[in-house]
Amino acid sequence: MQKKISKIPFKGTAEQEQKLKGVIDKYCDDQSRLMMVMQEAQDIYGYLPFEVQQMIADGMNVPLEKVYGIATFYSQFSLSPKGDYDISVCMGTACYVKGAGEIFERISQKLGIGADECTEDGKFSITSCRCIGACGLAPVMTVNEDVYGRLTPDDVDDILAKYANKA
């Protein structure tokens, strides 16, 4: 599955930019540290938007295509921000055969976003994962650290409402 680029405008701060420049300055003479710089950039920003990828490419003196290629190849990198409530639906075999696809579709429909996207208000994001090791509870989804199992599509509305109503 191809990663999606965020539709949410980039809102980096001057403080974040200074932190990233410090990391880049520390390693700019060693292109073998590119992936480490990208990891630190994601720690700073929470994801790797185009603007951050460009700063890394310029600072490390590598083509933007190389940064983008790494960001899209490795699953640890995200091109879109995570919401306050990051939802992950398990698509491992046990969950998938017990209806995880329907759970994912219901969440996507309710939130108006697709895989690897974040709602415009920054409250929710949704991804799928391969297996979280709770096969006996299939189908399973997580919201941040909270685990929900033995789900049906009808459970989705109440779960989302629980988080939508939090301050």
C-alpha positions as CSV (number, residue, x, y, z in Angstrom):
1,M,0.0,0.0,0.0
2,Q,1.4,3.4,-1.0
3,K,1.7,6.0,1.8
4,K,-0.5,9.0,1.5
5,I,0.8,12.5,1.8
6,S,-1.1,14.7,4.3
7,K,-3.7,17.2,3.1
8,I,-3.3,19.0,6.4
9,P,-1.2,22.2,6.1
10,F,2.3,21.9,7.7
11,K,2.4,23.8,11.0
12,G,6.0,23.4,12.2
13,T,7.3,25.8,14.8
14,A,10.6,27.8,14.9
15,E,11.6,25.6,17.9
16,Q,11.1,22.4,15.9
17,E,13.1,23.8,13.0
18,Q,16.0,24.8,15.3
19,K,16.0,21.3,16.8
20,L,16.1,19.7,13.3
21,K,18.8,22.1,12.1
22,G,20.9,21.1,15.1
23,V,20.5,17.4,14.2
24,I,21.4,18.1,10.6
25,D,24.4,20.2,11.5
26,K,25.7,17.5,13.7
27,Y,25.6,14.8,10.9
28,C,25.6,16.8,7.6
29,D,29.1,15.5,6.8
30,D,28.1,11.8,7.0
31,Q,25.4,10.8,4.5
32,S,25.3,7.3,6.1
33,R,23.4,9.0,9.0
34,L,20.6,10.1,6.7
35,M,18.1,7.5,8.1
36,M,19.0,8.5,11.7
37,V,18.4,12.1,10.9
38,M,15.0,11.2,9.4
39,Q,14.1,9.3,12.6
40,E,15.1,12.2,14.8
41,A,13.1,14.6,12.5
42,Q,10.0,12.4,12.9
43,D,10.5,12.4,16.7
44,I,10.6,16.2,16.5
45,Y,7.6,16.7,14.2
46,G,5.7,13.5,14.7
47,Y,5.8,12.8,10.9
48,L,7.8,13.7,7.8
49,P,5.9,16.3,5.8
50,F,7.4,17.5,2.5
51,E,8.8,20.7,4.1
52,V,10.8,18.6,6.6
53,Q,12.0,16.2,3.9
54,Q,13.2,19.2,1.9
55,M,15.1,20.6,4.9
56,I,16.8,17.2,5.5
57,A,17.7,16.8,1.8
58,D,19.2,20.3,1.6
59,G,21.0,20.0,4.9
60,M,22.4,16.5,4.2
61,N,23.2,17.3,0.6
62,V,21.2,14.4,-0.8
63,P,18.5,14.5,-3.4
64,L,14.9,15.0,-2.1
65,E,14.0,11.8,-4.0
66,K,16.4,9.8,-1.8
67,V,14.7,11.1,1.4
68,Y,11.3,10.5,0.0
69,G,12.3,7.0,-1.1
70,I,13.4,6.1,2.4
71,A,10.3,7.7,4.0
72,T,8.0,5.7,1.7
73,F,9.9,2.4,1.9
74,Y,10.2,2.0,5.6
75,S,7.0,1.5,7.6
76,Q,8.4,3.4,10.6
77,F,8.1,6.7,8.8
78,S,4.8,8.5,8.3
79,L,4.1,11.2,5.7
80,S,1.0,12.4,7.5
81,P,0.4,13.6,11.1
82,K,-1.1,11.3,13.7
83,G,-4.3,12.4,15.4
84,D,-4.7,12.9,19.1
85,Y,-6.4,9.5,18.9
86,D,-4.5,7.2,16.6
87,I,-6.6,4.3,15.5
88,S,-5.0,1.1,14.2
89,V,-7.1,-1.8,12.9
90,C,-5.4,-5.2,12.9
91,M,-5.5,-6.8,9.5
92,G,-3.7,-10.0,10.5
93,T,-5.2,-13.2,9.3
94,A,-7.4,-13.9,12.3
95,C,-8.7,-10.3,12.4
96,Y,-9.1,-10.1,8.7
97,V,-11.2,-13.3,8.3
98,K,-13.4,-12.1,11.2
99,G,-14.3,-8.8,9.6
100,A,-11.5,-6.3,10.2
101,G,-12.0,-4.9,6.7
102,E,-15.6,-4.0,7.6
103,I,-14.4,-2.4,10.8
104,F,-11.8,-0.3,9.0
105,E,-14.4,0.8,6.4
106,R,-16.9,1.9,9.0
107,I,-14.3,3.9,10.8
108,S,-13.1,5.5,7.6
109,Q,-16.7,6.3,6.6
110,K,-17.5,7.8,10.0
111,L,-14.4,10.0,10.1
112,G,-14.3,10.9,6.4
113,I,-10.6,9.8,6.1
114,G,-8.8,6.9,4.5
115,A,-5.8,4.9,5.5
116,D,-2.8,6.8,6.8
117,E,-4.9,10.0,7.0
118,C,-5.8,12.4,9.8
119,T,-9.0,14.3,10.3
120,E,-8.7,18.1,9.6
121,D,-9.2,18.9,13.2
122,G,-6.3,16.7,14.2
123,K,-8.4,14.6,16.5
124,F,-8.3,11.2,14.7
125,S,-6.0,9.3,12.4
126,I,-6.3,5.8,11.1
127,T,-3.9,3.1,10.0
128,S,-3.9,-0.6,9.6
129,C,-1.4,-3.0,11.0
130,R,-0.5,-6.6,10.4
131,C,-0.9,-8.3,13.8
132,I,-1.0,-7.0,17.4
133,G,-0.9,-10.4,18.9
134,A,-4.5,-10.5,20.2
135,C,-5.8,-13.1,17.8
136,G,-8.1,-14.6,20.3
137,L,-10.0,-11.2,20.4
138,A,-10.3,-10.9,16.7
139,P,-11.2,-8.5,15.1
140,V,-9.1,-6.0,17.1
141,M,-8.4,-2.3,16.9
142,T,-6.5,0.1,19.2
143,V,-7.0,3.7,20.0
144,N,-3.7,4.9,21.2
145,E,-3.0,2.3,24.0
146,D,-6.6,1.2,24.4
147,V,-7.4,-2.2,22.9
148,Y,-10.9,-3.2,21.6
149,G,-11.7,-6.8,20.6
150,R,-14.4,-9.0,19.3
151,L,-15.7,-6.0,17.3
152,T,-18.5,-5.6,14.9
153,P,-19.1,-2.6,12.7
154,D,-21.9,-1.6,15.0
155,D,-19.4,-1.1,17.9
156,V,-17.5,1.6,16.0
157,D,-19.9,4.5,16.6
158,D,-19.8,4.2,20.4
159,I,-16.0,3.8,20.5
160,L,-15.5,6.9,18.3
161,A,-18.0,8.9,20.3
162,K,-16.1,8.0,23.5
163,Y,-13.0,9.8,22.2
164,A,-14.8,12.6,20.2
165,N,-16.4,13.7,23.5
166,K,-13.1,14.0,25.4
167,A,-11.8,17.5,25.9
